[in-house]
Amino acid sequence: MKFKLPLLAACAIGPVAALHAADKPNIVYILCDDLGYGDVKCLGGDRSKILTPNMDRIASQGMIFTEAHSSSAVCTPSRYSILTGRYNWRSKLQKGVFGGYSEPLIAENRLTVAALLKQNGYDTGCIGKWHLGMTIPKNDLQERIPDGPTSRGFDYYFGISASLDMPPYVFIENDHFTEAPTAKKAFNRPGPAAPSFEAVDVLPTLAKKGVEYVGQHAKTGKPFFLYLPLNSPHTPIVPTKDWQGKSGLGKYGDFVMETDWAIGQLMEALDKAGIADNTLVIVTSDNGCSPAANVDDLEKQGHFPSELRRGYKSMIWDGGHRIPFIARWPGKVKTGSRSDQIVCLDDLMATCADILGVKLPDNAGEDSFSLLPALLGIDTAPLREAILHHSIFGNFGIRQGQWKLDLCTGSGGWRNVQVTKAPGQLYDMSKDIGERSDEYAQHPEIVNKLMKLLQKYIADGRSTPGTKQKNDVAIDIYKKNGSKVDESEN
């Protein structure tokens, strides 16, 4: 059954109406998996020891966002926010992540970025790791797979249902397996697998499919949106033979370099097709670097995946959710530019609507703010009032200006140690970006102010202006510290 989406009102809402008369840009959104801010050489500087020439080149030709954050410190919830423009904790998923056989998280009637663009004349493709749930048949392996990307606004899909360490280990094209998962394999978690499926082949295959997609759609003259959620450098950390030993930092460094290569393949395809000048490319990550990358050993070798921030994937501290975010759009985004705006992965929805000159319905993109003013270099004020953070265990954080309030006694994630007996932690990020000097007790007025704003965002069902909306479930602001979701550091 096809789902019905709210139609958009045609109305110029952005600050640059001239853009709306121009040809609609292609949009390529490359999402790395567990790539830390400091894993990109041009972002980490002297504290980064991995070579990433392709991402560095994109940054030199476009804009670096120095304060970009995922809505959550783990995979599934961040992907929900990217495609819906809505904070993940407004959904039924209050903590943890989905598995390969999980039911769909995005409701059938919720507008996605892909559906928004499709309504406005775009071809839409998703190639890579979905991890948002789909109804996978358990008996007839040739049966159709409903509720996947092609039922959520995408015309085409090729990829895997969840993380590369979650079964089933098999490629899916549109709504069918490409091969029946009749074997059993274990890339961390054992489960059904296609006989020919090998983890080491996944990244090169996704890069190849992405290149093919660009080449095919460049010939049509129709604008396209390519969402490319890569499987790397998430576990299993499996660089191909060509990349093994290249970084000098072990398998993780090698896998990051291969990830950078895959991104370079897409950029080369855009150049070869002659459409690079009319394509907005965004390269980012779903959360911070995972401890599974053996971060302690990397740091001993002088490489710091979280740059100067504290924590890693899963945690409420910035290392869990501050991410690389690089944008290139020739002729629109100034080369070699930087933005210090505090932005979120949620912001893709409103940015696309602004580029197209359409107004989102009240029940869509409730937490999405347009990045277009920043991209064009015409922003004169903060794009958002505040940003909310979320850890794997469902702990909240809120950042407004220089102040960040973390509502837990420790990291809120893996490697959780108690750092305070108070209900939360308060940090002045203007002087303490490492979140080491807790000022919770010294500034009760700031704690109260931030708590009231967080409560308002929850009660309103949105953080953007508009009619109040309902959250999918009741929201518990204070989660029990130390609650268990998944002990494996993936």
N, C-alpha and C positions, 0 to 999 in steps of 0.2 A: 504494500500500500504506500502510495506516495504521500509525503507529509506536506502540509500547507504552511508556508511561511508568510509573515506579515510583509506587505508590500511597502516600499519606501517612497517617501514624498520627494519629488524632484524639486530641490530647493538649494540654492547656493548658500553654504553655511561657513565656508572657510574665508580666510583673509585675502585670498588671491584668486579672484574670479577669473583672471586671465588663464589660469591653469585649466579651467573647465572647458574652454573652447579648444584647447589643444588636443592632440591625439591622446587617448587613454594610455598611460604607460603600462608595459608589462610589469608584473611584480613577482620577484623571486625571493622567497623567504626560506633561508637555510638555517635549520635548527640543529645545532650540535647537541650531543647527549653527554652531560656531565663535564663540559669544558669549562674550566675555571677562568676567571678574568686574567690571572697572571700566566695562563698557559699560552696566551697570544703574545708573541715577542714585542710587538709595538705597544702593547698595553702594560706588560710587566716590566719592561725596561731591563735594568741591571739584575733584577730579581727573577728574570725569566731566562732560562737556558735552552729552550726549545726553539728551533727555527721554524717560523711560519710565514714564508715569503708571500704566499697568495693572500692571506688575510691582511698582512702588512700593506700589500699593494692596494687592496680595496680601501683600507683606512686612509692611505695617502691620497687616494683619488676621491675620497668622500669625507664622511664625518664619523668621529668617535664619540659615543655617549659614555661619559665617565661614571655616571650614576644610574645605570640601568639595572633593574631588578626583575627576577621572575616572581610571580605571585605566590609561589610556594618553593620550598627548598627541595622538592622532589618532583619526579617525572609527570605522572598522570595529571595532577591538579594544575600544573603549569600549562600543559597542553590544552586543557579545558579552557583556561583563561585566554590563551592565544586565539583560539578559534571562536570564542563567544564574546570576548570583551567583558567578561564578568568574573569577579573573584571566585576562585574555586570553592571556597568554604560556604558559598551560598547554595551549593549543590548538596546532594546526599553524601558525597565523599568528604568526611570530616577529618580524616587522618589516613595516613598510609597511601598506598598506590594500588592500582589494579593488576591483575594477572592476565595471562594470555587468553583465558576463557571467560573473563568477566563480562557481565551484561553492559550495554551501552550507558555511558554517563551523560552524554549530550541528549537532551530531550528532543523528540521528533519535531516539535513545533518551535524550537529555539533557533533564531537566526544565527547563522555562522558567517564568518568572513567569506568563506567560499560561496555561500548562497547569496550574500550581498553582492559580490562581484559578478556572479552568474546572472543575477537579475539585471545587471548593468552591462551585459554584452560580452563578458569574459568567458573563455574556456578555463576550466579549473582542474588542476591535477594535484594529486598527493602521491609522493613517492617516498617510502621509507617506513619508519616505526610509527604506528598509530597510537597504541597504548591508551585508548579511550573506551575500550570495550566494543565488542561486536558479538552477535549471536552465532557462535560456531557450532555446526551440527556435530553431534557426538556419535551418530550411527552411520548414516549414509555420507561418506566422505566426498561424494560428488555433488552433494546437495548445495543449493545456493546459501551464501552467507549473508543474511540480512543485517541491517543496522550498522553497517560499516561506513567508510568514507563516502561511498557513492550514494548513500542515503542521507548524507549530511552536507550536501552542496557541491561535492566534487564530481566532475564528469568522468574522471579516470583515477584509478588507484593501483599501485603496485607496491608491495612491501610485506612487512611482518606485523602480526597482531599486537605485539607488546615488545618488551625489551628482549635483547638477543640472548638473555639467560633465562627466558621464560618460554615454556612450550605453549603451543605447538611450533616446532621448528620446521617451517614450511613457508614458501612465498605464496602470497595471495594476489591475484590480479582481478581488479574490479570486485566481484562478489563470489569468486571461486578459488579453491586451491589450485596452484599450477601443477601440483603433483600430490597424490594421496599420501598422507603421513602414516605410512604402514610400518615404518621402522621405529626404533627407540634410540634416542641419543640423549646426552647430558652435557649441556654447556652451563654448568653449575646446578641447574634443576633438571632432573631426568623427566622425559616425556615423549610423546609421539613426535616423529620427525619424518620428513620426506627422505627417501634413501640417498638422494644426491645432495641434500642440504648440508653445507658446512659453514660454520660461523665465520671462518676466515674469508669466505667469498662474498659476504653480504655487503660490506662497504663498497668494494669495486663494482658490484652489480648495481647498487643504488646510484652510484656515480654514472655508470653507463646508461642506465634508464633515464636519468635526469638529462644527460646530454642528448639522448634520442628525443626526449620530449621537447626540448628547446628547438632542435633542428626541425622536427615535424611541424611545430606550431609557428615557427618563423615564416614558413611558406604560406600560411593561410592569410596573413595580414590582419588576423583578429587578435585583440589583446588577450593575454593569458596570465593566470595566476598559478605559479608553481610553488607549492608548499613541500619542502624537501627536509623532512625530519630524519637526520642520519642516525645510525645506530652507535656511533663512535663519539668520544673514546670511552664509552660505558663498558662495563664488563659483559662478556668475556673480552679481555684485552688481547686482541688477536691481529697484530699487524701482519700483512702478507710478507712473503719471503723478500720481496724487493725493498721493504722498509725496515726489516729487522736489523737492529744495530746502528741505524742511521743517526739516532739522537745522541747516543752515548749516555743516555739516562735510563736505559731499560725499556721494557715493552711499552710502558705507558707513553713515554716520550716518542717512541717510534709510531705509536698509534695516533698521537696528536699530529705528527708530521704527515701521516697518511691521510688523516682527516683534512688537513690543509691542502694536500694534493687533490683530494676529491672536490673541494671547493674551487680550486684552480681549474679543474676540468670544466665545471659549469661556466666559469667566467670566460674561458677560452671558447666554449660553444656559443656564448652570446656574441663574442667578437666575430667568430667565423660566420654566424648567421646575419651579421650586420645590424643587430638590433640592440646593441649595448647602450647606445645613446638614448634610447627610449625605454629603458628598463630600470626600475628601482630595485636594487638588490639590498637585502638586509641579511646579515650574518649574526647569529646570536646563539645562546645556549639555554637549556630548560632549567638549569640550576647550577650551583657551584660544583667544583671538582669533588669527586667521591673519595673518602678515605681508602677505598679499595684500590686506588691508584698507587698505594704505598706512599702516601704523602710525607710521612716521616723521613723515609729514605730520600725522596726527591729534595726535601728541604735541607738535608745534610749535604746534598750535592750542590746547593745554592739555587735550586729552583723552587719558587713559592707559588703554587697554583692559585692561592687566594690573594696574591700580591701583598698588600699591607693589612688586609682585613682578617678578622678572627673567624675561625670555624671553616667548615666544609659542608658539602651536600648534607641535607637533612636538618641542619641547624638554623635557629632563629638569628644567630649572629650573621653579619653581612657576608661572610665567606660562604654561607649556605645558599644565598640567593642573589648576590651582586654578580652580574654576568657580563661577558663581552657583548657589545651591541654596536655594530658597524653598519653604516648605510652609505650606498653609492648611487647617485642619480645624476649623471652628467648633464651639465647645463642648469641644474636646479639646486643641487647640494654643492656648496663650495668645497673645492679640493683642500685637503689637509686641515679641515675644520674640526672643532671640538664643541661639545655641548655638555654643560654641567647640570642640565635639568635632571631632576629626579623623575625617571620614567619607569614604566612597567610593561611587561609583555602583553598585558591586557590592551595596550594602546593601539594595536594593529587595526582593530575594527573601526575606531573613530578616525584613524589616519586615512584609511581607505575611503570612508564616507566623505571625508573632507576633500580628498583628491578628486573624487567623483562629483562633488557638489550636491550630495543627497543628505537628507536628514534621517537619522535613525529613529525608528519607533521607540516609544517610551520603554517597551519591554525588551529592548535589545541593547547590548553594549553598555550596561548599567555602570560599569567601572572603567570605561575606556575614554581616554583623552587624546585628542589629535596631536601627533608629533609634527605635523606639517609646518607650523610656525618655526619650530626649532630647525627642521631640515632646511628650510629656506633662509634661515638666519634672520628672521624678523620677529622673534619672540622678545618681549620686553618685560615679562613677568613670569612667575612660576606657572607651569602648565597645569599642575594639579595642586590642590590644597594640601593634601597629605597622601601617603601611600601606606597600605597595610601589608604586613608580611605574615607568613604562615610556615610552621615547621612540620616535619613528618608526623609528629605526635599531635598536631593540631593546635600548638601554642601560637598565640597571636603576638605580633609586634606592630607598632605604628611609628612612622617617621614623619615629622613635620619640621621643615627647615633644618636647624642644627640639632634638634632633639629627637632621640629614638627611645621608645619605651618597649621593652621586651617583657611579656607577661609570663614569665617562668623563672624558676630559681637557678637554671643552668642553661645548657645549650639548646634544650628543647628537642634534641635529636640524638643520634648515635654519640657515643663517647660522652654521655651526659654526666656531668659532675656538678654538685651544688656549689654555686658561687655566692649565694646570698640566702638569708633566711626570710627576707621580705617577699611579698607576693610578686615582685618583678624587679627589673633592672632598668636604670635610666642612664643614657649616655649622651654626652655633648659631642656630636660627630664633627664639629668644627675644630676640635682640638684632640679628639680621642677616637679616631676612626678604627682603632684596634679593639674598642669596647673593653677596656681594662679598668677604667676608673668609674665605678658605679656611683651615681649621684642621686639615687632614688630617695634616700633619706633627707638629703639636703634641699630638694625642690618638690615638696608635696603639691604646690600650686601647678607645676608643669605636669606632674603625674595626673592630677585631677583634670586638667584641661585636655590632655591627650586621651584619657579614658572617656571623657564625655564625647569627644569627636568620634572615637572608635564605636561607642555605643550608638551614636547617631547614624553612622554609616550602616551598622547592622540593622537598626530599627527601620531605616528608610528603604532598605533593600537596594540601595544604590549609593555611590559616592559622587556621581555626576548630577547636574541639575535635572529636574524632571519629576514626574509623578511618582509617588512612592510605589515600590514593588514588593512582592513577597519573596522571601527566601524559601528554598525548597523544603528546609527542615528548620527546627528550632536550633539556635546557635548558642553553644556553651562557650562563653568567653574564657573561663579558666578551666583548662584541661588538667587532669590529674598528672602531675609531674612523674616521669619515669614510666608512663604507660608503654606497653609493648605493642609494636606493629610488626616489625620484621628485623630480627637481629643481624641479618647479613648486610654487610656494607657494600651495596651494589650501586 
